[in-house]
Amino acid sequence: MTIASGKIAEVTPLQLTDADGRSQMISSQAAPMLRSEVLQAQSANVQSIGGATYTSEGYLTSLQSALDAASYKG
């Protein structure tokens, strides 16, 4: 995650699942949608992507942890 001028400027997952092919497919589709939602909302408080519940939960939990570590208030 990159914060610039007090805003979330970029979100890049360090690692998406490397489990089975289906999980990789779901993650590769969900991650760009989650990124877009987060950048628009300027928060990890966005809805999960349908069909990618576990991916969404992991992505958003990790993002919130990074925001907390950066003391980002949005």
ABEGO torsion letter per residue (X at the ends): XBBBGGBBABBBBABBBABBAAAAAAAAAAAAAAAAAAAAAGBABBBBBBGAAAAAAAAAAAAAAAAAAAGBAX
